[in-house]
Amino acid sequence: MVQMLTREQIAEQAIIHAAPAYIRNAPLDRTFELPTALYAVTAGLFLTFVAIMATGFAHPQMIIPTAIFALFITAFFAVPAIWARMQPENPVRAKSWARFQADGIQTATGRVDAGAATAQVLVLPVLIVFWAVAAVTIAAIVG
């Protein structure tokens, strides 16, 4: 049941903690603990999808939409890459591949080794590329 409580009743039972002091210019990890190479492979797989579809369904009227798709994908990956290097100067950098292999990454469900993290990051882009290959193959066989 719902019970109406007054401020005084709440104050009697509340445990009040001091707010942590705000640390000005504290390092902020904007890289998601992933190495740059993994980020680049993900972007490359999405651009590979666009290239496969553009090649398989080549038509003069598709030049501009394909260019727009490629520009958007490039922007979707370039803007976060720029954001990770933004001012104020931030000492936190993307992990190297060797450090990624040694440490893995911390996720919401716990620490994950490098192989599992790589699989989690790349499974969707790889499936999208396979889908593009399948769609172009089916179109070539049927048409």
ZIPEWO-V868751 format. One record per pair of residues at least 6 apart in sequence whose ideal C-beta (glycine too) atoms are under 7 Angstrom apart, sorted by the first residue. I is the first residue (numbers start at 1). GAP is how many residues later the second one is. If there is no record, write none. Layout:
i = (I & I)
gap = (GAP & GAP)
This chain:
i = (25 & 27 & 27 & 27 & 28 & 28 & 29 & 30 & 30 & 31 & 31 & 31 & 33 & 33 & 33 & 34 & 34 & 34 & 34 & 35 & 35 & 35 & 35 & 35 & 36 & 37 & 38 & 38 & 41 & 42 & 42 & 42 & 43 & 43 & 45 & 45 & 45 & 46 & 46 & 47 & 47 & 48 & 49 & 49 & 49 & 50 & 50 & 50 & 50 & 52 & 52 & 52 & 52 & 53 & 53 & 54 & 54 & 56 & 56 & 57 & 84 & 100 & 101 & 104 & 104 & 104 & 104 & 104 & 105 & 105)
gap = (63 & 63 & 64 & 65 & 62 & 64 & 63 & 53 & 54 & 53 & 61 & 63 & 62 & 72 & 73 & 60 & 61 & 71 & 87 & 59 & 60 & 61 & 62 & 65 & 58 & 60 & 80 & 83 & 81 & 79 & 80 & 83 & 30 & 34 & 80 & 81 & 84 & 27 & 79 & 23 & 26 & 81 & 79 & 80 & 83 & 16 & 19 & 20 & 23 & 77 & 80 & 81 & 84 & 79 & 83 & 8 & 12 & 80 & 83 & 82 & 10 & 14 & 13 & 7 & 8 & 9 & 10 & 13 & 7 & 12)
